[in-house]
Protein backbone atom coordinates (compact mmCIF):
# COMPACT_ATOMS: atom_id res chain seq x y z
CA UNK A 1 0.00 0.00 0.00
CA UNK A 2 1.33 3.42 -0.95
CA UNK A 3 0.82 6.29 1.45
CA UNK A 4 0.55 9.70 -0.15
CA UNK A 5 0.98 12.07 2.78
CA UNK A 6 4.56 13.23 3.18
CA UNK A 7 5.42 13.70 6.86
CA UNK A 8 8.11 16.25 5.97
CA UNK A 9 5.78 18.25 3.75
CA UNK A 10 3.01 18.19 6.38
CA UNK A 11 5.25 19.35 9.23
CA UNK A 12 6.97 22.05 7.17
CA UNK A 13 3.74 23.39 5.68
CA UNK A 14 1.87 23.88 8.91
CA UNK A 15 4.94 24.93 10.87
CA UNK A 16 5.41 27.80 8.40
CA UNK A 17 1.70 28.69 8.24
CA UNK A 18 1.25 28.69 12.00
CA UNK A 19 4.41 30.71 12.62
CA UNK A 20 3.27 33.35 10.12
CA UNK A 21 -0.22 33.54 11.63
CA UNK A 22 1.09 33.89 15.17
CA UNK A 23 3.69 36.45 14.11
CA UNK A 24 0.99 38.53 12.44
CA UNK A 25 -1.14 38.30 15.58
CA UNK A 26 1.81 39.32 17.75
CA UNK A 27 2.62 42.25 15.46
CA UNK A 28 -1.00 43.36 15.61
CA UNK A 29 -0.81 43.41 19.41
CA UNK A 30 2.69 44.87 19.62
CA UNK A 31 3.94 46.48 16.38
CA UNK A 32 7.73 46.80 15.99
CA UNK A 33 7.60 50.52 16.71
CA UNK A 34 5.30 50.13 19.73
CA UNK A 35 6.63 50.80 23.21
CA UNK A 36 5.08 48.49 25.75
CA UNK A 37 4.48 50.18 29.10
CA UNK A 38 3.33 49.05 32.51
CA UNK A 39 0.01 50.51 33.64
CA UNK A 40 -0.14 53.18 36.35
CA UNK A 41 -1.38 52.54 39.87
CA UNK A 42 -3.92 54.46 41.94
CA UNK A 43 -2.84 55.72 45.36
CA UNK A 44 -4.99 53.03 46.99
CA UNK A 45 -3.03 50.34 45.13
CA UNK A 46 0.26 52.02 46.04
CA UNK A 47 -0.75 52.07 49.71
CA UNK A 48 -1.56 48.35 49.55
CA UNK A 49 1.80 47.56 47.91
CA UNK A 50 3.71 49.59 50.50
CA UNK A 51 1.51 48.40 53.37
CA UNK A 52 0.78 51.93 54.58
CA UNK A 53 -2.39 54.00 54.59
CA UNK A 54 -3.59 55.92 51.55
CA UNK A 55 -3.74 59.06 53.73
CA UNK A 56 -0.02 58.66 54.45
CA UNK A 57 0.74 58.44 50.72
CA UNK A 58 -1.35 61.56 50.09
CA UNK A 59 0.41 63.41 52.92
CA UNK A 60 3.84 62.66 51.44
CA UNK A 61 2.66 63.85 48.04
CA UNK A 62 1.24 67.10 49.41
CA UNK A 63 4.49 67.83 51.23
CA UNK A 64 6.54 67.18 48.06
CA UNK A 65 8.66 64.60 49.88
CA UNK A 66 8.34 61.86 47.30
CA UNK A 67 7.75 61.40 43.58
CA UNK A 68 5.12 63.62 42.01
CA UNK A 69 2.16 61.54 40.82
CA UNK A 70 0.01 62.19 37.81
CA UNK A 71 -3.26 63.85 38.87
CA UNK A 72 -6.29 63.13 36.70
CA UNK A 73 -9.18 65.51 36.00
CA UNK A 74 -11.23 63.96 38.80
CA UNK A 75 -8.38 64.30 41.30
CA UNK A 76 -7.08 60.71 41.29
CA UNK A 77 -3.37 60.30 41.91
CA UNK A 78 -1.63 57.80 39.63
CA UNK A 79 1.90 56.45 40.12
CA UNK A 80 4.16 54.63 37.69
CA UNK A 81 5.95 51.52 38.93
CA UNK A 82 9.24 53.45 38.84
CA UNK A 83 7.69 56.07 41.13
CA UNK A 84 6.43 53.37 43.49
CA UNK A 85 9.96 52.01 43.76
CA UNK A 86 11.27 55.53 44.36
CA UNK A 87 8.65 56.04 47.05
CA UNK A 88 9.54 52.69 48.61
CA UNK A 89 13.21 53.67 48.85
CA UNK A 90 12.26 57.06 50.28
CA UNK A 91 10.12 55.43 52.98
CA UNK A 92 12.84 52.88 53.70
CA UNK A 93 15.27 55.73 54.36
CA UNK A 94 12.95 57.98 56.36
CA UNK A 95 10.40 55.61 57.84
CA UNK A 96 10.53 53.22 60.75
CA UNK A 97 9.09 50.17 59.03
CA UNK A 98 11.66 47.40 58.71
CA UNK A 99 12.09 45.82 55.28
CA UNK A 100 10.23 48.58 53.46
CA UNK A 101 13.02 47.95 50.96
CA UNK A 102 12.91 44.13 50.71
CA UNK A 103 16.02 43.70 48.59
CA UNK A 104 18.56 41.29 50.02
CA UNK A 105 21.41 42.55 52.12
CA UNK A 106 24.93 41.27 52.79
CA UNK A 107 24.83 37.65 53.90
CA UNK A 108 21.57 36.87 52.10
CA UNK A 109 21.92 34.66 49.03
CA UNK A 110 20.02 35.22 45.81
CA UNK A 111 17.12 32.81 45.79
CA UNK A 112 16.91 30.69 42.61
CA UNK A 113 13.50 29.03 42.35
CA UNK A 114 12.90 26.27 39.81
CA UNK A 115 9.23 26.02 38.79
CA UNK A 116 8.90 22.49 37.47
CA UNK A 117 6.67 19.49 36.83
CA UNK A 118 6.42 16.65 34.35
CA UNK A 119 3.00 17.44 32.93
CA UNK A 120 2.21 20.21 30.51
CA UNK A 121 -0.71 22.44 31.47
CA UNK A 122 0.09 22.53 35.18
CA UNK A 123 0.44 26.35 35.07
CA UNK A 124 4.23 26.50 35.39
CA UNK A 125 4.55 29.55 33.14
CA UNK A 126 1.52 31.31 34.63
CA UNK A 127 2.90 30.64 38.12
CA UNK A 128 6.32 31.98 37.11
CA UNK A 129 5.09 35.16 35.45
CA UNK A 130 2.65 36.06 38.22
CA UNK A 131 5.19 35.35 40.95
CA UNK A 132 7.83 37.36 39.10
CA UNK A 133 5.57 40.37 38.56
CA UNK A 134 4.32 40.20 42.15
CA UNK A 135 7.87 40.29 43.51
CA UNK A 136 8.85 43.13 41.17
CA UNK A 137 5.85 45.15 42.39
CA UNK A 138 6.95 44.43 45.94
CA UNK A 139 10.35 45.98 45.24
CA UNK A 140 12.57 42.96 44.54
CA UNK A 141 15.00 42.69 41.64
CA UNK A 142 13.76 39.70 39.64
CA UNK A 143 15.10 37.71 36.70
CA UNK A 144 12.87 35.14 34.97
CA UNK A 145 14.66 32.52 32.86
CA UNK A 146 12.70 30.65 30.20
CA UNK A 147 14.07 27.08 30.20
CA UNK A 148 11.44 25.67 27.82
CA UNK A 149 12.13 25.47 24.05
CA UNK A 150 8.40 26.13 23.53
CA UNK A 151 9.17 29.62 24.90
CA UNK A 152 5.78 30.42 26.44
CA UNK A 153 7.31 32.77 29.01
CA UNK A 154 9.22 34.52 26.24
CA UNK A 155 6.13 35.01 24.07
CA UNK A 156 4.25 36.61 26.97
CA UNK A 157 6.52 39.63 26.64
CA UNK A 158 5.41 40.39 23.10
CA UNK A 159 8.02 41.77 20.71
CA UNK A 160 11.11 42.44 22.82
CA UNK A 161 13.27 45.12 21.18
CA UNK A 162 16.13 43.56 19.26
CA UNK A 163 15.45 39.99 20.36
CA UNK A 164 15.48 37.09 17.91
CA UNK A 165 15.83 33.57 19.26
CA UNK A 166 17.33 32.48 15.93
CA UNK A 167 20.35 34.70 16.49
CA UNK A 168 21.69 33.09 19.63
CA UNK A 169 20.04 35.32 22.21
CA UNK A 170 18.67 32.50 24.38
CA UNK A 171 20.03 30.79 27.48
CA UNK A 172 21.72 28.17 25.32
CA UNK A 173 24.31 30.71 24.16
CA UNK A 174 25.49 31.07 27.77
CA UNK A 175 25.47 27.36 28.74
CA UNK A 176 26.82 25.67 25.61
CA UNK A 177 30.15 23.89 25.98
CA UNK A 178 31.90 25.61 23.08
CA UNK A 179 32.38 29.40 23.10
CA UNK A 180 29.65 30.36 25.60
CA UNK A 181 28.91 34.06 25.71
CA UNK A 182 28.69 36.17 28.91
CA UNK A 183 25.28 35.76 30.50
CA UNK A 184 24.74 39.51 30.78
CA UNK A 185 24.57 39.69 26.98
CA UNK A 186 21.35 37.66 26.87
CA UNK A 187 19.49 39.41 29.70
CA UNK A 188 16.53 41.33 28.28
CA UNK A 189 15.03 44.26 30.22
CA UNK A 190 11.23 44.44 30.14
CA UNK A 191 8.64 47.19 30.48
CA UNK A 192 8.31 46.30 34.17
CA UNK A 193 10.87 48.00 36.41
CA UNK A 194 12.87 45.43 38.37
CA UNK A 195 11.88 42.54 36.11
CA UNK A 196 14.25 41.13 33.47
CA UNK A 197 14.06 37.96 31.36
CA UNK A 198 16.36 35.50 29.65
CA UNK A 199 14.47 34.16 26.68
CA UNK A 200 14.10 30.71 25.16
CA UNK A 201 13.93 29.31 21.67
CA UNK A 202 14.17 26.03 19.80
CA UNK A 203 17.98 26.05 20.07
CA UNK A 204 17.63 25.08 23.75
CA UNK A 205 16.97 21.54 22.52
CA UNK A 206 20.59 21.46 21.33
CA UNK A 207 21.71 21.30 24.97
CA UNK A 208 20.46 17.70 25.22
CA UNK A 209 22.60 16.60 22.27
CA UNK A 210 25.57 18.63 23.47
CA UNK A 211 25.43 17.00 26.91
CA UNK A 212 25.27 13.52 25.39
CA UNK A 213 28.37 14.25 23.29
CA UNK A 214 30.18 15.78 26.26
CA UNK A 215 29.41 12.78 28.47
CA UNK A 216 30.73 10.49 25.76
CA UNK A 217 33.99 12.45 25.77
CA UNK A 218 34.53 12.96 29.49
CA UNK A 219 32.02 10.66 31.19
CA UNK A 220 31.50 13.28 33.90
CA UNK A 221 28.55 15.26 35.24
CA UNK A 222 29.91 18.75 34.64
CA UNK A 223 26.82 19.56 32.57
CA UNK A 224 24.88 19.82 35.84
CA UNK A 225 26.76 23.01 36.67
CA UNK A 226 26.17 24.81 33.36
CA UNK A 227 23.08 26.72 34.50
CA UNK A 228 24.49 27.63 37.93
CA UNK A 229 27.75 28.79 36.34
CA UNK A 230 25.86 30.99 33.89
CA UNK A 231 23.69 32.51 36.61
CA UNK A 232 26.68 33.05 38.90
CA UNK A 233 27.91 35.73 36.50
CA UNK A 234 24.87 37.96 37.11
CA UNK A 235 23.62 36.80 40.50
CA UNK A 236 24.63 39.97 42.33
CA UNK A 237 22.16 42.02 40.31
CA UNK A 238 19.10 40.12 41.54
CA UNK A 239 17.29 39.10 44.69
CA UNK A 240 15.25 36.32 43.08
CA UNK A 241 15.79 34.29 39.89
CA UNK A 242 12.88 32.20 38.60
CA UNK A 243 13.51 29.22 36.31
CA UNK A 244 10.48 28.27 34.18
CA UNK A 245 11.39 24.66 33.38
CA UNK A 246 10.22 22.54 30.47
CA UNK A 247 7.57 19.85 31.13
CA UNK A 248 10.19 17.10 31.08
CA UNK A 249 13.01 15.83 33.27
CA UNK A 250 15.80 16.34 30.76
CA UNK A 251 19.43 17.41 31.17
CA UNK A 252 18.47 21.09 31.21
CA UNK A 253 15.91 20.55 33.97
CA UNK A 254 18.44 18.55 35.99
CA UNK A 255 20.93 21.38 35.63
CA UNK A 256 18.22 23.81 36.75
CA UNK A 257 17.40 21.72 39.82
CA UNK A 258 21.09 21.65 40.69
CA UNK A 259 21.31 25.45 40.41
CA UNK A 260 18.13 26.03 42.42
CA UNK A 261 17.94 27.06 46.07
CA UNK A 262 14.22 26.32 46.12
CA UNK A 263 11.68 24.35 44.08
CA UNK A 264 8.03 25.04 43.33
CA UNK A 265 5.88 22.27 41.84
CA UNK A 266 2.49 23.44 40.48
CA UNK A 267 -0.13 20.66 40.45
CA UNK A 268 -3.80 20.90 39.39
CA UNK A 269 -6.08 18.92 41.70
CA UNK A 270 -6.98 16.32 39.07
CA UNK A 271 -6.26 12.61 39.21
CA UNK A 272 -4.21 12.56 35.99
CA UNK A 273 -2.13 15.57 37.06
CA UNK A 274 -1.46 14.20 40.52
CA UNK A 275 -0.63 10.78 39.07
CA UNK A 276 1.76 12.39 36.60
CA UNK A 277 3.38 14.35 39.44
CA UNK A 278 3.94 11.08 41.28
CA UNK A 279 5.77 9.67 38.26
CA UNK A 280 7.77 12.90 37.98
CA UNK A 281 8.85 12.59 41.63
CA UNK A 282 9.73 8.91 41.18
CA UNK A 283 11.90 9.60 38.15
CA UNK A 284 13.45 12.66 39.80
CA UNK A 285 14.31 10.60 42.87
CA UNK A 286 16.11 8.01 40.74
CA UNK A 287 18.15 10.77 39.09
CA UNK A 288 18.90 12.45 42.41
CA UNK A 289 20.14 9.15 43.79
CA UNK A 290 22.60 8.87 40.91
CA UNK A 291 23.73 12.45 41.53
CA UNK A 292 24.23 11.69 45.23
CA UNK A 293 26.38 8.70 44.35
CA UNK A 294 28.68 10.81 42.17
CA UNK A 295 28.85 13.60 44.75
CA UNK A 296 26.75 16.20 42.90
CA UNK A 297 23.65 16.27 45.08
CA UNK A 298 21.25 19.23 44.99
CA UNK A 299 20.47 20.99 48.28
CA UNK A 300 17.51 23.37 48.61
CA UNK A 301 16.19 25.82 51.17
CA UNK A 302 12.65 24.68 50.43
CA UNK A 303 10.55 22.60 48.02
CA UNK A 304 6.78 23.15 47.92
CA UNK A 305 3.75 21.95 45.99
CA UNK A 306 1.16 24.48 44.81
CA UNK A 307 -2.38 23.57 43.77
CA UNK A 308 -3.28 25.42 40.56
CA UNK A 309 -6.44 25.74 38.42
CA UNK A 310 -8.48 24.91 41.50
CA UNK A 311 -12.30 24.98 41.43
CA UNK A 312 -13.47 24.99 45.07
CA UNK A 313 -17.03 23.93 44.20
CA UNK A 314 -15.89 20.89 42.23
CA UNK A 315 -16.37 17.88 44.54
CA UNK A 316 -13.74 15.59 42.93
CA UNK A 317 -11.17 18.40 43.10
CA UNK A 318 -12.00 19.04 46.76
CA UNK A 319 -11.43 15.34 47.46
CA UNK A 320 -8.15 15.41 45.57
CA UNK A 321 -7.09 18.51 47.51
CA UNK A 322 -7.78 16.66 50.78
CA UNK A 323 -5.69 13.72 49.55
CA UNK A 324 -2.82 16.03 48.59
CA UNK A 325 -2.91 17.73 51.99
CA UNK A 326 -2.79 14.34 53.66
CA UNK A 327 0.17 13.18 51.54
CA UNK A 328 2.22 16.38 51.22
CA UNK A 329 1.43 17.90 54.62
CA UNK A 330 3.31 21.15 55.28
CA UNK A 331 5.08 20.85 51.94
CA UNK A 332 1.82 21.79 50.19
CA UNK A 333 1.23 25.55 50.23
CA UNK A 334 -1.85 26.52 52.24
CA UNK A 335 -3.24 28.74 49.50
CA UNK A 336 -4.42 27.51 46.12
CA UNK A 337 -4.56 29.36 42.80
CA UNK A 338 -8.13 29.18 41.52
CA UNK A 339 -9.11 28.49 37.93
CA UNK A 340 -10.23 31.76 36.40
CA UNK A 341 -11.21 33.13 33.02
CA UNK A 342 -9.53 36.38 34.11
CA UNK A 343 -6.14 34.67 34.09
CA UNK A 344 -6.84 33.01 30.74
CA UNK A 345 -7.93 36.34 29.23
CA UNK A 346 -4.86 38.18 30.55
CA UNK A 347 -2.48 35.54 29.17
CA UNK A 348 -4.27 35.76 25.81
CA UNK A 349 -3.42 39.47 25.85
CA UNK A 350 0.19 38.47 26.72
CA UNK A 351 -0.07 40.01 30.15
CA UNK A 352 -0.22 38.95 33.77
CA UNK A 353 -3.14 40.02 35.95
CA UNK A 354 -0.86 42.62 37.51
CA UNK A 355 -0.51 44.36 34.15
CA UNK A 356 -4.20 44.55 33.26
CA UNK A 357 -6.53 47.27 34.50
CA UNK A 358 -9.44 45.84 36.49
CA UNK A 359 -11.85 47.88 34.36
CA UNK A 360 -10.85 45.93 31.25
CA UNK A 361 -12.71 42.83 32.45
CA UNK A 362 -16.41 42.54 31.71
CA UNK A 363 -16.86 40.89 35.12
CA UNK A 364 -14.51 42.74 37.54
CA UNK A 365 -15.43 40.46 40.42
CA UNK A 366 -13.89 37.59 38.48
CA UNK A 367 -10.67 39.58 38.40
CA UNK A 368 -10.97 40.29 42.14
CA UNK A 369 -11.27 36.61 43.01
CA UNK A 370 -8.37 35.65 40.76
CA UNK A 371 -5.97 38.36 41.96
CA UNK A 372 -6.85 37.63 45.60
CA UNK A 373 -6.02 33.97 45.05
CA UNK A 374 -2.74 34.71 43.26
CA UNK A 375 -1.69 37.33 45.81
CA UNK A 376 -2.25 34.92 48.69
CA UNK A 377 -0.14 32.17 47.11
CA UNK A 378 2.61 34.62 46.12
CA UNK A 379 2.71 36.12 49.63
CA UNK A 380 3.18 32.62 51.03
CA UNK A 381 6.10 32.05 48.65
CA UNK A 382 7.55 35.45 49.59
CA UNK A 383 7.46 34.33 53.23
CA UNK A 384 9.57 31.31 52.23
CA UNK A 385 12.18 33.69 50.79
CA UNK A 386 12.29 35.62 54.06
CA UNK A 387 12.58 32.37 55.99
CA UNK A 388 15.52 31.29 53.82
CA UNK A 389 17.15 34.68 54.45
CA UNK A 390 16.57 34.35 58.20
CA UNK A 391 14.36 37.42 58.42
CA UNK A 392 11.73 37.95 61.08
CA UNK A 393 8.23 37.71 59.61
N, C-alpha and C positions, 0 to 999 in steps of 0.2 A: 504494500500500500504506500502510495506517495503522499506525503504531507506537503501542503502548499504554503503554509504560513512560516515565513522566515523569522526565527527568534531575534536575530540581529536587527532585521528591518523593523520589527515590531517595537523593540526596546528603543532603538534610535529615533524612530518616528515620534513616539509619544513622549520620550524624554525631551526632545527639542520643542514639540508643541506645548507641553506643560510648562517648560522653563520660560518660553516666550510669553505665555498667558500670565504667569505669575509675575514676571518682570514688568509687564504692562500694568498689572494691577498695582504693584509696588510703586511704579513711577507715577501712577494716578494719585496715590495717597501721598507720596513724598517725591515730587519732581527733583531733578538733579540740582536745581537752583534754589530749592526750598530750604529754609533754616528751621529745623525742628526745635521747639522750645518747650520747656516745662511750664505748666500752668501756674498761675499765681494763687496765693493762699490768703483767705480772709483772716482777720485778726483773731477770730475765734479758733480757727484751725491752728494758727501760730501758737496761741496760748496752750492748746492741747498738746502740741509737739514739744513745747518747752516746759510743760507741766507747771505753768503759772496762771494767774488770772488774766482775763482779757482786759480788766481795768488797769492792771499793772503794765501791760503792753501799751495801752493807750497813754498812760502817764509818761512812760519813757519817750513815746513819740512826741507828745506835747512839749516835753522839756528838751527836745532835740538832742537826746543822749544816745540815740541809736540810729540805725538807717532810716531814711525818710521813705515811708510807704507811698504807694500810689493811692490817691483819694478819688473815688468815683463821684459822679454827679449826686448820688443819693447819700454821700458821706461815708461809704464803706472804705475801710483801709485794706489795701491788698499788698502783700509782700511777695517778692520773688524768693526762690529757694536760696539764692546767694545772700539775700538780705536776712533770711532766717538764720543762716549760718553765721553771718556777721553779728546778728543780735545774740545768738547763743554764746559766741566768744566774748561779747561785751558783758553779758550777764555772768559768765564764768569768771571774768576778771573782777567785776564789781559786786557781784551778789554773794550770798552766803551758802547757796545750795551746792552741795558737793556733787561732782560729776555732771554739772551742767554741760561741760565739754566732755563727752564720753570717750574721746580718742585715747588710745592706750598710752601709757607712760612707761618710763624706763623700768625694765624688769617684767613687763607684760609682753608675751609673745603674740605675734600676729596669728589670729585664728584662721585656719584653713579648713573649710567645711565641705566635704564631699557629699553631694546630693545624689543618691544612687539607688537603683533597684533593677531587677532583671526585666520586669515587664514594661512594655511601652504603655502609655496612657495612664501612668500612675501619678501624673502631675509633677514630675521632676522639674521641668522647665518653668512651669507656673509657680511652683514653690520657690525656685531659685530667684526668679525675677521679682516676685513680691517681697521676699525676704531682703534681697539686695536693695530695692527701692525704699523699703521701710527703714533699713539701717542708715541709708544715705540721708533720709529725711530726719533721722534722729541725730545726725551729726557725725557719723562714722565715715571713714574713708574706705570705700568698698571697691573691690575688683571682682567681676564675674568672668569666669573662664568657661567658654563653650567647649566641652570635650566630646561632643557628639557630631560625627560627620554629617548628620542630617541638618545640623545648624539651626535648630528652632530658636534658640536663645539669640543667635546672631540676627535672624530675620526679624525678630521683634523690635529691632532698633532701626528698621527701615533702611534707607540708603545712607550708610555712614560715609562721610566725605572722604574720598580717596581710597576706600577699601574695596579690594577685589580678591576674593579667596583664591582665584586662579593665579595670582601673582605672588604667592608665598607669604601672605600676611596673616596666616593662621598660627595656632600653637605649634603645629608640626615644624615650622621653620626654626623654632627655638629648642625643640627636643630631639631633632634628628641627630643621627650619629656623625654624619659628615657635614662639616661646615655649618654648624648651627649659628644663628644670628642672635645678637643680644635681645633679651626678652623685652626690654623697653621699646624696641622698634616695632613691636606688634601690639602694644597697648593702644586701644582706641578710646579717646575721651568721648563721652556722650553728652546729650543735652541736659543731663541731670548732674548738678554740682555734687562732687564727691563720689560719683559712680562711673567707673571705667569698665571696659570689656576687652577680653581677648577673644577673637572670633574663631569660628570653625569653618570647615569646608571639606569637600570630598578627599582632599589630600591627607587628612588625618588617618584614613584607612591605611596609608602607606606605612604608618608606624608599626602595624602588626607584622608586615612583611620584613621591615627593617630589623625588628627584634628577633624574628626567626633566623635571619641571616647572621645577626650578631651573636646569637647563642650558639649557632653552628661553628662560628669562628673561635669564640672564647669559652663557651660553655658556662658563663657566669650569669649573675642576676643583676648586673649593673643597670639594665634597662629600668628597673624599679625606681631608680633615683633620678630619672630624666626629668620628670615633672617637678620634683622638689628642687632640683638643681636650677631649673629654669625660673621657678618662683623665687628662689633665694636671691636672685639678682635684683628684684624689685620689692622685696618683702617689707623694707623699711618705709615704703610710701603708703602702706595700707594697714588698717586695723583688722579687716576681715576680707578673706578671699574665698569666694564660692566657686566650687567646681561642679558644673552641670554635666554629669556623666552620661555616657551612652547607655541604652537599655541592654547591656550585655556585660559579661565579666571577662573582658579581653585584657590584653597587655596594658592598654592605656588606662583602663579602669583600675587595674592592679597598681599601676604606678601612681594613680591619683589617691588610692586608699593608703599607699605608703607615705605620700606627702601630707595627708590630712592630719589635723589635730582633733577633728571631730567628724562624725558621720550622721547624716540625716537620711532616713529611709521612708519616703512617702508610700503609703499603702491604702488604696481604696478598700472599704469594708465589704468586699465581695469575695465569695468563696474562691473563684478562679485567681483573683489577685493575691489573696492570702496564701493560697496553695503555691502560686508561683514564687512568692516571697520566701516561702519555706525552702523551695528548691534553690533559690538564689543563696540563701544562708548556708545551705548544705554544701553547695559547690564552693562558696567563698571560704568556708571552714576548711575544706580540703586543701585549697590553695594556701591559706594562712598557715596550715600545718607544715606544708612544704617550705614556706618562707621561714618559719621558726627553725626548722631543721638546718637551714643554710645560714642562719644568723641574721636574717633581714626582716625580723618581725615588725609589724606596724603597731604603734602604741598611740592611743587616743585619749583626749580629755573626756570625751563623752561620745556615745552613740545612741541615737533615739529613733523611735518609729513615730510617724505622724500619719494619722488617718486623714485622707483627702477625699474629695467628692462625696462627702457624707450627707445622707438624707435622713434626718432624725426621725421622720414619721414612717420610714420604711422598716417594717418589722424584721425582715431577714437581716438588714444591715445593723439594726439595733442588737440583734442576737450575735452577729459577727463581731460587733464592737465589744460586747461583753466577753466573748471568747478571747479576743485580742488583749483585753485588759487583764484577764486571768493569766494568760500565757506570758505577756511581756511585762506586766507589773509596772514598776516605776520607770521602765525604759520606754514606755509608750507615753507620749506627751498628753497632758490632761485635756488640752483643747484640740478640737477637730476643725478642719477646713471644710465648710459645707459646699455642696454642689450648688452652683448658681449660674443663671443665665447672664448675670452681670459680668462675671469673670470671663465667660465665653465671648460675650460681646466685646469686652475690652481687648482681649487677645486677638480677636478678629480685626480690630482697629490698630493692632500692633502696639498696644499700650498695656500697662498694668493698671489696676484700679486706682493706684495713687496718682496716676497721670490724668485720669478722666474726671471732668467736672461732674458732680452729682446730678446737675440739671440735665445732662445729656441723656440720661436714662428715662425711658417712658414710665418706668415704675421705680421711683427713687428709693422706696422702702426695700426693694430687692437689693439695691446697692448698699443700703445701710446694713442689712443683715450680712451681706458678703464681706464688707470691709470690717465689720465688728468681729467676724469669725477669723479673718486673716490677721487682724491686729492682735487678737488674743494669742494665736499660735506664734506669731513673730515675737511678741513680748516674752513668751515663755522661752523661746530660743535665745533671745537677747540675755535673759537671766542666766542661761547656761554659759554664755560668753563671760559674764561678770564672775560667775562661779569659777571658771577656769582661770581668770585673772586674779582671783582671791579678793575680789571687792565685796564690801558689805552691801547687801541688798537694801 
